[in-house]
Amino acid sequence: MAVPKIPRSFLILSETHNHVLNPSLTYPLDQPLPKVDVLLHCGDLTKVGATSAFKAALKMLAHFDAELKLVIAGNRDLDLDAAYVDNPSEYEENVEIMTGPLAKAAGVTYLTEGTYRFTLSSGAKFSIFAPPFTPAFGDYAFGYQRGEGRWRIPEGVGCCYDAWASVWDSGSCQRRAFGLRDAGSSDREGKAVGYGFQVKEWQDEKPGAHESRSIQISKAGTDAEPERFEIVGGRSTLMINAAIMHKPAEDESENNTERPRPEPSNAPWLVHIPLDRA
């Protein structure tokens, strides 16, 4: 007899870029958000790092109500990359901020590259692979050369997330963790806008039974209706790009000389997924 799963909730966001929560603003992130079991921040807490910015980011994360808050660095969190920072003491100071008393007071667990397994108070368990590294882009941190086989996800890991997106596969994320940016939707001209989700269907590689899980996903802080679908282990993967910052389209009129500034107008993703029992 199959053991019943435990439905749990995840709030997923990234690229908050020093945003300071303000209830007087109308952005989704500034609205009252639901209590969740797990918060996943997929990186880019800051614009370009700095000690004061990491402290402010922890202050922001303290406002969220979640049993578990998991955070990784993104390529803009410069001072958390030992290979990027010239002064080792500066790196150590910022890592201490993200792992020390301030982080503990905010309920934040800072993850470096690796595989982690968690069991919630409900008895639900999940495994996660958390790499902060992404293909090298400009003068930013945590970059690796394109084509380099950087990701080596252990067999059996059900979730992985990096500074672009998170990926859920009810079987294993191994060999599924590519094309994360494809999770973003496109505008009318087909240009990627770096935000959204998709269920990627794969050609089945292994014969036999594949476990199915019912997923519900919605935009937290908005009135948008949730969407529901199934993911099947080894056959389909939920890919999510949760970038909060959105750059408005440029005004190409002849007299306009100002470039639009990114705004935190994208909503965090609220995902309900049944997890295995410990």
N, C-alpha and C positions, 0 to 999 in steps of 0.2 A: 504494500500500500504506500502510495506516494506521501511524503511528509509535506503538509501545507506550508506554503511560503508565508513570509511576513511582509505585508505592504509597508514600504517606507518612502519618505519624501526627501528629495534633494533640491537645493537651490544652487544653480550654477551661474557663475558670472566671471568676467575677466575684463582686463583693460579699463579699470576704473580711474587710472591716471590722476591720482591725487584728489579725486572728487570728495568734497565735504558734504555730508548729508545735510539737507535743509528742507524741513517739512513744508516750507512756504513755496517751494518749487513744484512744478507739475511733472517732473520726470518720474518714470516708474520706480527707479531706485530710491527716490525720496519719499515714496508713499509707504504707509504701513504695510509691511510684508509678513506673510504667515510664518508661524513657527514651523521649523523643519527638523528632520533628524540629522541631515548632513548638509553643510555648506561646502561647496567646492569653488575656490577662487583659482582660476586657471592662469594667473600671472598678470604682469603689468599693473601692479599695485600703484606704481608711480610713473611719472613722465620720464625721468632720467635718474632715478635713485635719489640719494641724499638721506642722511640720518633723520632729519626732521620730517621728511616725507614718509619714511617707514613708520615712524611713531604716529603720524597722522592717519596712516592707513590702518594701523591696529586700532586706533580710536574709532574709526569708521566701522571696522568689523565687529567691534564690541557691541554695536547696536543690534546686530542680527541675533535672533533667538534660534539657536541650533545646538543639539547635543554635541555635535562634532563639527569643527570648522577646520578644513584642510586647505592649505595655501602652498602654492609653488611660486617660484620667481618666474618672471618673463624677461624678454630680451631688453626691456626698458629699465628693469630693476638692476641697473649697472653694478651697484656696489655689493651685490650678493654673488657676483661671479668672481671667484678668486683669480681666474686667469685674465680677467679684464682689468681688475683694480691694481694700480701700481704700488699702493701702500698696503702691505698685509694687515697692519693694525686697523686701517679703515675698514677693510673687509671683515675682520673679526668683530669690530664694534657693531657693524650692521647685522651680522649674523646673530650676535648676542641680543640685539633688539628683537629679532624675529623669533628667538627661541627662549628668551629670558623672562623675567617677571612681567614685563609689559605684555608680551604675547600670552602668557598664562592668564593674566587678568582679563584679557580679551577673549579667552577660550580658544585661542588659535594654536594649531599644530602646523609648524612649518616643515614641509617635506623637501628633501633633496632627492636626487635621482635614485630610484630604487623601487622595489616592490614592497607593499605594505598590506597587512591584513587587519581588519578591524571587526570587533563584535560590539554591537550597540546594546544598550540596557534592555531592549526588547528581546534580545537573543538573536536578532538578525545579524548576519555576517556578510562581509564582502571583501574582495581583494582589489587592489588598485596598483597600477604602475604609473609612476609620476616622474616623467623626464622634463626638466625645464628647457632642454636644448631644442632649438629649431634651426632650419637652414639659415646660414649666415645672411644677414641683411643690413647693409649700411654699417655704421659704426656703433653697433649695439652688442649687447652681451649674449652669452650662452649660444653662440653660433657654431654650426659645423658646416663643412663644405658639402654642397649639394652632390648627391650620389654616394656620399659616405654612408655605410650601413650602421648608423648610429643606434637605432632602436633595436634592442634585443629583449623582447618581451617574453617572460617565462610562460610556459604552457600553463593553462588553467586560470590565468588572470582574467577577471570578468570586466574590468574597467581600466581605462588608462586616460590620462589627460595631460595636456601640455599647454603652452602659452597661447595656443590658438583655439583649442577646442577640447571637448571631452568625448570619449567613445565608449559605448556600452555594447557588449556582446554577451548574451546570456550563456554562451559556452566558453569561448576563449577569445581574447583580443589578439592572440598571436597571429601574425601575418595579416591582421586587419587594420593595423594602425598606419595607413597611408592615405593620402588624399583628405586629410582633416579639413583643409581649407575649403574643400568641396561642400562642406556642411553649410557654408554661407549661401544665401540666396543671391539672385541676380536682379539688376534693375531692368528696365524695359529695353535697354540697348544690349543686354547680356553681360554687362560688366559686373564682376563679383563685388559684393558690398560687405562681405565678411561678417555676416550675422545670419543665423537661421539654424535649421536642423534638417536632416534627411535620414531616411532609413535606407541603407545601402544593402541591396540584395546580392548574394554571392552564389556562384555555382557550387553546389554541394561537393565537398571534397571527400567526405567519409560516409560510408553507408551506415545504416542503423537509425535508431530513434534520436530525435533532436528535440530538446526541451523548448517549449514556448512560454513566453512571459508577456502579460498584458501591460502596456505602458500608457500612461497619461502624461501629456506635456502641455504646459500653458505658459503664458507670459505673466510673471508675477508683477503685481502693482498696476495691472490693467484690468479692464472688463472683458478682455478677449476670451472667447469660449475655448476650453481645452480640446485637444485632439487626442484620439485614442487609436492604438494600433498594436500589433503583435511583433515581437522580435523572436527569432528562432535561433537557438545556439548553433553556430557553425554555418548558418545560412543567411543571416541578416544581422546588421549592426546599426545601432543608433548613433549618428554623428551629430554633435552639437557645437556650433560656434557661438560663444556667449559674450562677444565684445560689447561692452556697455557704451563705449564712445562711438559716435557716428559722425562722420564728416558730411555736412550738407552739400548738395550739388553747388558748384560754383556758378555765380552770376556772370555770364559771358557778355553782358552788355558793354558797350564801348566805353562808358564812363566809369565803370566799376573797377577799382584798383585794389580792393580788399579781398583777401582770401578767406573763405569761411573757416571758422574755428570749430574743431570737433565739440560735440555736445553729448552729454550722457543720456541720450534719448532712447537707447535700446533697453528693453526690459530684461531682467534676469530670467532664466528659464527655471520653471518649477516642474520637476519630474517626479512622478510617482511610479515606483517599480517594486515588484515583489522580490524579496531577497531570501536566500536560504537560511535555515536555522542553524545555529552553532551546534 
